[in-house]
């Protein structure tokens, strides 16, 4: 079948098709068209007329014209067109000619980037189903000149699937509205009874390794040391008092983080060497093991905690610990304002002590602070190839939200901790000299050098030692 624009010589055949098709509709009780058709009427709109030919014989006709005034409340635009008078010779009806015509019309629509509108008798359910099946969007039912019509449209950006979905949702608007209300009620109930689970879906806070505080020390979970049963020789040190919110570092004895609420109130057992503690998890049916900090990988460097502190406290552009070049020089360290501590036999020497002091001052006045310390313990002295210093490692020290955090470059996912205080205390060296020691600690009950250095439980850490000459009056 060939579809093309009509010419003047086609008018008689067009009228014949329209008359025969109209009479058939009238016999079926469909009064959409009036009989008979007149040549002058067709000639007047010949520029809009299309014909379908089969072996030079016209077997179907249709017209496409600018939309203009209409019965379906559409304000016509220059890209809006109306498909009408789609008629097929009775002997060719039921042979999918209308489907081919509609397919042709949709191609025109896409090619010329226009919107096609059409209508049919609202009582013709078969035809209505056809237009929806072919991907037209149903605008609704309207009052025509003498009968009720159902209008459809197809925009050049539309697809049959898209319009099918729009038709279904429009037809079932009331059901969808009810479903939305039901879904809202269900969600509200879920929020009331399981709000923590809902929050979890949108929670992007830093995931700390599960941990528990015993006395002043943090114990991090070591899953490889979990036990089904424990020895009776282990000491009970109390019960889990509180489980802090996700991403929070426990800060008081017998507080835990990263554990399920079901473990609240479970007994905590500690090994005789105080290195490992165990807490029973009734869901997993085993004792979960926790190892004292600086002895277990807790991933606090790689899980985002370090990056967060770097953004919050350090100057913009600070190079992270793991990105410090291997050939980083002593002179560059001085330029970069690092607090430098190095060993030259037989004493400790320092550079840039003022940056440690500035850190303590910022912590007190600004509520956040940062300093990088380099400790070069393997100092090499001498001449020639032996001259110079061997860099050992770096420490990044932060003060944020009333806590001190430290990360050590050698293994920052293991060598990191949180402390409550940073104290400065004197260490006597000889009759004329003394050391000022900057020491991180978990409590400041006794900050004398003897008390701080006498602790062997990991609750203190020397960060920096500065040699000072005693005054004559001392």
LUMKOLTOR-640150 format. One record per residue (C-alpha): x, y, z; residue in three letters. Coordinates in Angstrom, 1 decimal. Layout:
LUMZA    east   north      up   aa
LUMZA       X       Y       Z  Ala
...
END
This chain:
LUMZA    east   north      up   aa
LUMZA     0.0     0.0     0.0  Unk
LUMZA     1.2     3.5    -0.9  Unk
LUMZA     0.2     6.6     1.0  Unk
LUMZA     0.5    10.0    -0.7  Unk
LUMZA    -1.2    13.4    -0.9  Unk
LUMZA    -4.4    13.5    -2.9  Unk
LUMZA    -4.7    15.3    -6.3  Unk
LUMZA    -7.7    16.8    -8.0  Unk
LUMZA    -8.3    13.7   -10.1  Unk
LUMZA    -8.8    11.7    -6.8  Unk
LUMZA   -11.9    13.6    -5.7  Unk
LUMZA   -14.5    11.3    -7.1  Unk
LUMZA   -12.9     8.2    -5.6  Unk
LUMZA   -12.5    10.0    -2.3  Unk
LUMZA   -16.2    10.8    -2.2  Unk
LUMZA   -17.1     7.2    -3.1  Unk
LUMZA   -15.0     5.9    -0.2  Unk
LUMZA   -16.5     8.4     2.3  Unk
LUMZA   -20.1     7.6     1.2  Unk
LUMZA   -19.7     3.8     1.4  Unk
LUMZA   -17.9     4.0     4.8  Unk
LUMZA   -20.5     6.4     6.2  Unk
LUMZA   -23.4     4.3     5.1  Unk
LUMZA   -21.8     1.3     6.8  Unk
LUMZA   -21.4     3.3    10.1  Unk
LUMZA   -25.0     4.5    10.0  Unk
LUMZA   -26.2     0.9     9.5  Unk
LUMZA   -24.2     0.1    12.7  Unk
LUMZA   -25.9     3.0    14.6  Unk
LUMZA   -22.8     5.2    14.5  Unk
LUMZA   -23.9     8.8    13.5  Unk
LUMZA   -20.4    10.3    13.5  Unk
LUMZA   -20.7    11.4     9.9  Unk
LUMZA   -23.5    12.7     7.7  Unk
LUMZA   -24.5    11.2     4.3  Unk
LUMZA   -24.0    12.0     1.5  Unk
LUMZA   -20.6    13.7     0.9  Unk
LUMZA   -20.1    16.5    -1.7  Unk
LUMZA   -17.2    17.0    -4.1  Unk
LUMZA   -17.0    20.8    -3.3  Unk
LUMZA   -16.5    20.0     0.4  Unk
LUMZA   -13.6    17.7    -0.5  Unk
LUMZA   -12.1    20.1    -3.1  Unk
LUMZA   -12.1    22.9    -0.5  Unk
LUMZA    -9.8    20.8     1.8  Unk
LUMZA    -7.9    18.9    -0.9  Unk
LUMZA    -4.5    20.3     0.4  Unk
LUMZA    -5.0    18.4     3.6  Unk
LUMZA    -6.2    15.2     2.0  Unk
LUMZA    -4.2    11.9     1.9  Unk
LUMZA    -5.1     8.7     0.0  Unk
LUMZA    -4.0     5.1     0.4  Unk
LUMZA    -3.5     3.3    -3.0  Unk
LUMZA    -3.3    -0.3    -3.8  Unk
LUMZA    -2.5    -1.1    -7.5  Unk
LUMZA    -3.5     2.5    -8.3  Unk
LUMZA    -6.9     2.1    -6.6  Unk
LUMZA    -7.8     4.2    -3.6  Unk
LUMZA    -8.8     2.0    -0.7  Unk
LUMZA    -8.6     4.4     2.3  Unk
LUMZA    -8.5     8.2     2.9  Unk
LUMZA    -7.6    10.5     5.8  Unk
LUMZA    -6.9    14.3     6.3  Unk
LUMZA    -4.4    16.3     8.4  Unk
LUMZA    -5.0    20.0     8.9  Unk
LUMZA    -3.9    22.7    11.5  Unk
LUMZA    -5.9    22.1    14.7  Unk
LUMZA    -7.8    25.4    14.9  Unk
LUMZA   -10.9    25.6    17.0  Unk
LUMZA   -11.8    22.3    18.7  Unk
LUMZA   -14.2    20.6    21.2  Unk
LUMZA   -11.5    19.4    23.6  Unk
LUMZA   -10.3    22.7    25.2  Unk
LUMZA    -6.9    22.8    23.5  Unk
LUMZA    -5.5    26.3    22.7  Unk
LUMZA    -4.1    25.6    19.2  Unk
LUMZA    -0.5    26.3    18.4  Unk
LUMZA     1.4    26.5    15.2  Unk
LUMZA     2.7    22.9    15.7  Unk
LUMZA    -0.7    21.4    16.5  Unk
LUMZA    -2.5    19.4    13.8  Unk
LUMZA    -5.8    17.5    13.6  Unk
LUMZA    -6.2    14.0    12.1  Unk
LUMZA    -9.8    13.5    10.8  Unk
LUMZA   -12.0    11.7     8.3  Unk
LUMZA   -10.0     8.4     8.5  Unk
LUMZA   -12.2     6.2     6.3  Unk
LUMZA   -11.6     2.7     4.7  Unk
LUMZA   -13.5     1.1     1.8  Unk
LUMZA   -15.9    -1.4     3.4  Unk
LUMZA   -14.4    -4.4     1.5  Unk
LUMZA   -10.9    -3.5     3.0  Unk
LUMZA   -12.0    -3.0     6.6  Unk
LUMZA   -10.5    -5.4     9.1  Unk
LUMZA    -7.3    -5.7     7.2  Unk
LUMZA    -5.1    -3.4     9.4  Unk
LUMZA    -5.3    -0.4     7.0  Unk
LUMZA    -6.1     1.9     9.9  Unk
LUMZA    -3.0     0.7    11.8  Unk
LUMZA    -0.8     1.5     8.8  Unk
LUMZA    -2.3     4.9     8.5  Unk
LUMZA    -1.7     5.6    12.2  Unk
LUMZA     1.9     4.4    11.8  Unk
LUMZA     2.4     6.8     8.9  Unk
LUMZA     0.9     9.7    10.9  Unk
LUMZA     3.2     9.1    13.8  Unk
LUMZA     6.2     9.2    11.5  Unk
LUMZA     5.0    12.6    10.2  Unk
LUMZA     4.7    13.7    13.8  Unk
LUMZA     8.3    12.7    14.6  Unk
LUMZA     9.7    14.1    11.3  Unk
LUMZA     8.0    17.5    11.5  Unk
LUMZA     8.1    17.8    15.3  Unk
LUMZA     4.4    18.4    15.6  Unk
LUMZA     1.5    17.2    17.8  Unk
LUMZA    -1.3    15.3    16.3  Unk
LUMZA    -4.9    15.4    17.7  Unk
LUMZA    -7.8    13.2    16.8  Unk
LUMZA   -11.2    12.2    18.1  Unk
LUMZA   -13.8     9.5    17.7  Unk
LUMZA   -17.3     8.6    18.9  Unk
LUMZA   -17.2     8.1    22.7  Unk
LUMZA   -19.4     5.1    22.3  Unk
LUMZA   -17.0     3.3    20.0  Unk
LUMZA   -15.1     1.2    22.5  Unk
LUMZA   -13.3    -0.8    19.9  Unk
LUMZA   -11.9     2.3    18.2  Unk
LUMZA   -11.0     3.9    21.6  Unk
LUMZA    -9.0     0.7    22.5  Unk
LUMZA    -7.3     0.8    19.1  Unk
LUMZA    -6.0     4.4    19.5  Unk
LUMZA    -4.7     3.7    23.0  Unk
LUMZA    -3.1     0.5    21.9  Unk
LUMZA    -1.3     2.5    19.1  Unk
LUMZA     0.2     4.8    21.7  Unk
LUMZA    -2.0     7.8    21.7  Unk
LUMZA    -2.7     9.7    25.0  Unk
LUMZA    -6.3     9.9    26.0  Unk
LUMZA    -7.3    13.5    26.7  Unk
LUMZA   -10.8    12.5    27.9  Unk
LUMZA   -14.4    12.7    26.8  Unk
LUMZA   -16.0    16.0    25.5  Unk
LUMZA   -19.2    17.2    24.0  Unk
LUMZA   -19.0    17.5    20.2  Unk
LUMZA   -21.5    19.0    17.8  Unk
LUMZA   -24.2    16.3    18.1  Unk
LUMZA   -22.6    13.6    20.2  Unk
LUMZA   -20.0    12.9    22.8  Unk
LUMZA   -16.5    12.4    21.6  Unk
LUMZA   -13.3    11.0    23.0  Unk
LUMZA   -10.1    12.9    22.1  Unk
LUMZA    -6.5    11.7    21.8  Unk
LUMZA    -3.1    13.2    21.0  Unk
LUMZA     0.5    12.2    20.1  Unk
LUMZA     3.4    14.6    20.7  Unk
LUMZA     6.5    14.2    18.7  Unk
LUMZA     8.5    13.5    21.8  Unk
LUMZA     6.1    10.8    23.0  Unk
LUMZA     6.5     7.1    22.7  Unk
LUMZA     3.7     4.5    22.8  Unk
LUMZA     5.0     3.1    26.1  Unk
LUMZA     5.2     6.5    27.7  Unk
LUMZA     1.6     7.3    26.7  Unk
LUMZA     0.4     3.9    27.8  Unk
LUMZA     1.7     4.6    31.3  Unk
LUMZA     0.1     8.0    31.3  Unk
LUMZA    -3.2     6.5    30.2  Unk
LUMZA    -3.1     3.8    33.0  Unk
LUMZA    -2.2     6.3    35.7  Unk
LUMZA    -4.9     8.8    34.5  Unk
LUMZA    -7.6     6.2    34.4  Unk
LUMZA    -6.6     4.9    37.9  Unk
LUMZA    -5.9     8.3    39.4  Unk
LUMZA    -8.3     7.7    42.4  Unk
LUMZA    -6.7     4.3    43.1  Unk
LUMZA    -3.2     5.7    42.9  Unk
LUMZA    -4.2     8.5    45.2  Unk
LUMZA    -5.5     5.9    47.7  Unk
LUMZA    -2.3     3.9    47.3  Unk
LUMZA    -0.2     7.0    48.0  Unk
LUMZA    -2.1     7.7    51.1  Unk
LUMZA    -1.7     4.1    52.3  Unk
LUMZA     2.0     4.2    51.5  Unk
LUMZA     2.3     7.4    53.5  Unk
LUMZA     0.6     5.9    56.5  Unk
LUMZA     2.7     2.7    56.3  Unk
LUMZA     5.9     4.9    56.1  Unk
LUMZA     4.7     7.0    59.1  Unk
LUMZA     4.1     3.8    61.1  Unk
LUMZA     7.6     2.5    60.1  Unk
LUMZA     9.1     5.7    61.2  Unk
LUMZA     7.4     5.5    64.5  Unk
LUMZA     8.4     1.9    65.2  Unk
LUMZA    11.7     1.6    63.4  Unk
LUMZA    13.1     5.1    63.0  Unk
LUMZA    16.7     4.0    63.5  Unk
LUMZA    16.5     1.6    60.6  Unk
LUMZA    15.1     4.4    58.3  Unk
LUMZA    17.8     6.8    59.4  Unk
LUMZA    20.4     4.1    58.7  Unk
LUMZA    19.4     4.1    55.0  Unk
LUMZA    20.4     7.7    54.7  Unk
LUMZA    23.3     7.7    57.2  Unk
LUMZA    26.7     8.4    55.7  Unk
LUMZA    28.6     9.1    58.9  Unk
LUMZA    32.1     7.6    59.4  Unk
LUMZA    32.0     4.0    60.3  Unk
LUMZA    34.4     3.4    63.2  Unk
LUMZA    35.5    -0.1    64.0  Unk
LUMZA    33.4    -1.5    66.9  Unk
LUMZA    35.1    -0.6    70.2  Unk
LUMZA    34.7    -0.5    73.9  Unk
LUMZA    36.3     1.7    76.7  Unk
LUMZA    37.9    -0.1    79.7  Unk
LUMZA    39.2     2.4    82.3  Unk
LUMZA    40.9     5.0    80.1  Unk
LUMZA    41.7     2.8    77.1  Unk
LUMZA    39.9     2.1    73.9  Unk
LUMZA    39.7    -1.6    72.8  Unk
LUMZA    39.0    -2.2    69.1  Unk
LUMZA    37.3    -5.3    67.8  Unk
LUMZA    39.6    -8.1    66.4  Unk
LUMZA    37.2   -10.5    64.7  Unk
LUMZA    39.9   -13.2    64.4  Unk
LUMZA    40.1   -13.6    68.1  Unk
LUMZA    36.4   -14.2    68.7  Unk
LUMZA    35.6   -17.2    70.9  Unk
LUMZA    32.7   -19.6    71.3  Unk
LUMZA    33.5   -19.9    75.0  Unk
LUMZA    35.9   -18.2    77.4  Unk
LUMZA    38.2   -19.3    80.2  Unk
LUMZA    36.9   -19.0    83.8  Unk
LUMZA    40.2   -17.2    84.7  Unk
LUMZA    39.1   -14.1    82.9  Unk
LUMZA    38.1   -11.2    85.1  Unk
LUMZA    34.7    -9.5    84.9  Unk
LUMZA    35.2    -5.8    84.8  Unk
LUMZA    31.5    -4.8    84.7  Unk
LUMZA    28.7    -4.6    82.1  Unk
LUMZA    28.3    -2.6    78.9  Unk
LUMZA    26.8     0.6    80.3  Unk
LUMZA    26.0     2.5    77.1  Unk
LUMZA    26.2     2.0    73.3  Unk
LUMZA    27.0     5.4    71.7  Unk
LUMZA    25.6     6.4    68.3  Unk
LUMZA    27.2     5.2    65.1  Unk
LUMZA    30.5     6.9    64.1  Unk
LUMZA    31.1     8.1    67.7  Unk
LUMZA    34.2     7.2    69.7  Unk
LUMZA    33.3     5.9    73.2  Unk
LUMZA    34.6     8.3    75.8  Unk
LUMZA    33.7     6.8    79.2  Unk
LUMZA    34.5     3.5    80.9  Unk
LUMZA    32.3     0.6    79.7  Unk
LUMZA    30.8     2.6    76.9  Unk
LUMZA    30.8     0.8    73.5  Unk
LUMZA    30.4     1.9    69.9  Unk
LUMZA    29.4     0.0    66.8  Unk
LUMZA    27.7    -2.8    68.7  Unk
LUMZA    24.0    -3.8    68.5  Unk
LUMZA    21.7    -2.6    71.2  Unk
LUMZA    21.1    -6.3    72.2  Unk
LUMZA    24.7    -6.2    73.8  Unk
LUMZA    23.8    -3.5    76.2  Unk
LUMZA    24.1    -4.9    79.8  Unk
LUMZA    26.3    -7.8    78.7  Unk
LUMZA    29.2    -8.7    81.0  Unk
LUMZA    32.7    -7.6    79.9  Unk
LUMZA    35.6   -10.0    80.6  Unk
LUMZA    39.3    -8.9    80.6  Unk
LUMZA    42.4   -11.0    80.2  Unk
LUMZA    45.0   -11.0    83.0  Unk
LUMZA    47.4    -9.0    80.9  Unk
LUMZA    44.7    -6.4    80.2  Unk
LUMZA    45.3    -6.6    76.4  Unk
LUMZA    42.0    -8.3    75.4  Unk
LUMZA    38.4    -8.1    76.5  Unk
LUMZA    35.4   -10.2    75.5  Unk
LUMZA    31.7    -9.4    75.3  Unk
LUMZA    29.1   -12.0    74.5  Unk
LUMZA    26.9   -11.4    71.4  Unk
LUMZA    23.7   -13.4    71.8  Unk
LUMZA    22.8   -13.0    68.1  Unk
LUMZA    26.1   -14.3    66.8  Unk
LUMZA    26.4   -16.9    69.7  Unk
LUMZA    30.0   -16.0    70.4  Unk
LUMZA    32.3   -13.8    72.5  Unk
LUMZA    33.5   -10.9    70.4  Unk
LUMZA    37.1    -9.9    71.1  Unk
LUMZA    38.4    -6.4    71.6  Unk
LUMZA    42.1    -5.6    71.7  Unk
LUMZA    43.7    -2.5    73.3  Unk
LUMZA    44.6     0.4    70.9  Unk
LUMZA    48.0     0.4    69.2  Unk
LUMZA    47.7    -3.4    69.0  Unk
LUMZA    44.9    -3.8    66.4  Unk
LUMZA    44.0    -2.3    63.0  Unk
LUMZA    41.0    -0.1    63.5  Unk
LUMZA    41.0     1.6    60.1  Unk
LUMZA    40.5     5.1    61.6  Unk
LUMZA    42.8     6.5    59.0  Unk
LUMZA    41.2     5.0    55.9  Unk
LUMZA    37.5     5.1    57.0  Unk
LUMZA    37.3     8.9    56.6  Unk
LUMZA    38.0    10.0    60.2  Unk
LUMZA    41.4    11.3    59.4  Unk
LUMZA    40.2    13.1    56.2  Unk
LUMZA    37.4    14.7    58.2  Unk
LUMZA    39.8    16.0    60.8  Unk
LUMZA    42.2    17.2    58.1  Unk
LUMZA    39.4    19.3    56.5  Unk
LUMZA    38.1    20.6    59.8  Unk
LUMZA    41.4    21.5    61.4  Unk
LUMZA    44.4    21.7    59.0  Unk
LUMZA    45.3    24.5    56.6  Unk
LUMZA    43.9    24.0    53.1  Unk
LUMZA    46.2    22.0    50.9  Unk
LUMZA    47.9    20.1    53.7  Unk
LUMZA    49.4    16.9    52.3  Unk
LUMZA    48.0    13.8    54.0  Unk
LUMZA    50.3    11.5    56.0  Unk
LUMZA    50.4     8.8    53.3  Unk
LUMZA    51.2    11.3    50.6  Unk
LUMZA    54.4    12.7    52.2  Unk
LUMZA    57.2    12.1    49.7  Unk
LUMZA    59.9     9.7    50.6  Unk
LUMZA    62.6    12.2    49.8  Unk
LUMZA    61.0    14.9    52.0  Unk
LUMZA    63.9    16.9    53.3  Unk
LUMZA    64.8    18.3    56.7  Unk
LUMZA    64.9    21.8    55.2  Unk
LUMZA    61.5    21.4    53.7  Unk
LUMZA    60.1    20.3    57.0  Unk
LUMZA    61.3    23.5    58.6  Unk
LUMZA    59.7    25.6    55.8  Unk
LUMZA    56.4    23.7    56.1  Unk
LUMZA    56.2    24.7    59.8  Unk
LUMZA    56.6    21.2    61.2  Unk
LUMZA    57.5    20.8    64.9  Unk
LUMZA    60.8    18.9    64.6  Unk
LUMZA    62.4    16.6    67.2  Unk
LUMZA    65.6    14.7    66.5  Unk
LUMZA    68.1    12.7    68.4  Unk
LUMZA    71.8    13.7    68.4  Unk
LUMZA    73.8    11.6    70.8  Unk
LUMZA    73.5    12.2    73.7  Unk
LUMZA    70.4    14.5    73.7  Unk
LUMZA    67.3    15.5    72.0  Unk
LUMZA    67.2    18.6    69.8  Unk
LUMZA    64.2    20.5    68.5  Unk
LUMZA    63.2    23.0    65.8  Unk
LUMZA    60.0    25.0    65.5  Unk
LUMZA    58.8    24.5    69.0  Unk
LUMZA    56.6    27.6    68.6  Unk
LUMZA    54.2    25.5    66.5  Unk
LUMZA    53.5    23.2    69.4  Unk
LUMZA    52.8    26.2    71.5  Unk
LUMZA    50.5    27.6    68.8  Unk
LUMZA    48.7    24.3    68.7  Unk
LUMZA    47.9    24.4    72.4  Unk
LUMZA    46.9    28.1    72.1  Unk
LUMZA    44.5    27.4    69.2  Unk
LUMZA    43.0    24.4    71.0  Unk
LUMZA    42.2    26.6    74.0  Unk
LUMZA    41.0    29.7    72.1  Unk
LUMZA    39.6    28.4    68.8  Unk
LUMZA    38.3    25.0    69.8  Unk
LUMZA    40.1    23.3    66.9  Unk
LUMZA    43.8    23.0    66.1  Unk
LUMZA    46.4    21.1    64.0  Unk
LUMZA    50.1    20.5    64.1  Unk
LUMZA    52.4    18.0    62.3  Unk
LUMZA    55.4    16.7    64.3  Unk
LUMZA    58.3    14.9    62.8  Unk
LUMZA    60.3    12.6    65.1  Unk
LUMZA    63.7    11.6    63.7  Unk
LUMZA    64.9     9.1    66.2  Unk
LUMZA    67.5     7.5    64.0  Unk
LUMZA    69.7    10.5    63.7  Unk
LUMZA    73.0    10.1    61.8  Unk
LUMZA    75.9    12.4    62.5  Unk
LUMZA    79.3    12.7    61.0  Unk
LUMZA    80.9    13.9    57.9  Unk
LUMZA    80.7    13.0    54.2  Unk
LUMZA    78.2    10.3    53.4  Unk
LUMZA    77.3    10.0    57.1  Unk
LUMZA    76.2    13.6    57.5  Unk
LUMZA    72.6    14.5    57.9  Unk
LUMZA    69.5    13.2    59.5  Unk
LUMZA    67.4    10.1    58.8  Unk
LUMZA    63.6    11.0    58.9  Unk
LUMZA    61.8     8.4    61.0  Unk
LUMZA    58.1     9.2    61.1  Unk
LUMZA    55.5    11.9    61.3  Unk
LUMZA    52.6    12.5    63.7  Unk
LUMZA    49.5    14.5    62.9  Unk
LUMZA    47.9    15.9    66.0  Unk
LUMZA    44.3    17.4    65.9  Unk
LUMZA    42.1    19.0    68.5  Unk
LUMZA    38.4    18.8    67.5  Unk
LUMZA    35.2    18.8    69.6  Unk
LUMZA    37.1    18.8    72.9  Unk
LUMZA    39.2    15.7    72.0  Unk
LUMZA    42.8    15.2    70.9  Unk
LUMZA    43.4    12.8    68.0  Unk
LUMZA    46.8    11.5    66.8  Unk
LUMZA    47.8     9.5    63.8  Unk
LUMZA    51.3     8.1    63.2  Unk
LUMZA    52.7     7.8    59.6  Unk
LUMZA    54.3     4.4    60.1  Unk
LUMZA    50.9     2.6    60.3  Unk
LUMZA    48.1     5.2    60.7  Unk
LUMZA    45.3     2.6    60.5  Unk
LUMZA    46.7     1.0    63.7  Unk
LUMZA    48.8     3.8    65.3  Unk
LUMZA    46.0     6.3    66.1  Unk
LUMZA    44.2     7.2    69.3  Unk
LUMZA    42.0     9.8    71.0  Unk
LUMZA    43.1    11.5    74.3  Unk
LUMZA    41.3    13.9    76.7  Unk
LUMZA    44.3    16.1    77.5  Unk
LUMZA    47.6    17.5    76.2  Unk
LUMZA    49.8    18.5    79.1  Unk
LUMZA    53.2    20.2    79.2  Unk
LUMZA    55.5    19.1    82.0  Unk
LUMZA    59.2    19.5    82.9  Unk
LUMZA    61.6    16.6    82.8  Unk
LUMZA    65.0    17.3    84.5  Unk
LUMZA    68.0    16.5    82.4  Unk
LUMZA    71.0    17.8    84.3  Unk
LUMZA    71.9    20.7    86.6  Unk
LUMZA    71.6    23.3    83.8  Unk
LUMZA    69.0    21.8    81.4  Unk
LUMZA    65.5    20.5    81.5  Unk
LUMZA    63.1    19.1    79.0  Unk
LUMZA    59.6    20.5    78.3  Unk
LUMZA    57.5    17.4    77.5  Unk
LUMZA    54.2    17.6    75.6  Unk
LUMZA    52.3    14.5    76.7  Unk
LUMZA    48.9    13.3    75.6  Unk
LUMZA    46.9    11.6    78.4  Unk
LUMZA    43.5    10.3    79.3  Unk
LUMZA    43.2    12.1    82.6  Unk
LUMZA    45.0    15.0    84.3  Unk
LUMZA    44.7    13.9    87.9  Unk
LUMZA    48.5    13.8    88.3  Unk
LUMZA    50.5    15.5    85.6  Unk
LUMZA    53.9    15.2    87.1  Unk
LUMZA    56.6    13.6    85.0  Unk
LUMZA    57.0    10.7    87.3  Unk
LUMZA    53.3     9.9    87.3  Unk
LUMZA    52.9    10.3    83.6  Unk
LUMZA    55.9     8.3    82.6  Unk
LUMZA    55.1     5.6    85.2  Unk
LUMZA    52.0     4.5    83.3  Unk
LUMZA    52.4     1.4    81.2  Unk
LUMZA    48.7     1.1    80.1  Unk
LUMZA    48.9     3.2    76.9  Unk
LUMZA    46.9     6.0    78.4  Unk
LUMZA    49.8     8.4    77.9  Unk
LUMZA    51.9     9.3    74.8  Unk
LUMZA    54.9    11.7    74.5  Unk
LUMZA    54.4    13.8    71.4  Unk
LUMZA    57.2    16.3    71.6  Unk
LUMZA    60.3    17.1    73.9  Unk
LUMZA    61.9    20.5    73.9  Unk
LUMZA    65.3    21.1    75.5  Unk
LUMZA    65.3    24.2    77.7  Unk
LUMZA    68.1    25.9    79.7  Unk
LUMZA    67.4    26.6    83.3  Unk
LUMZA    67.5    30.2    84.5  Unk
LUMZA    70.2    31.2    86.9  Unk
LUMZA    67.6    32.0    89.6  Unk
LUMZA    66.3    28.3    89.3  Unk
END
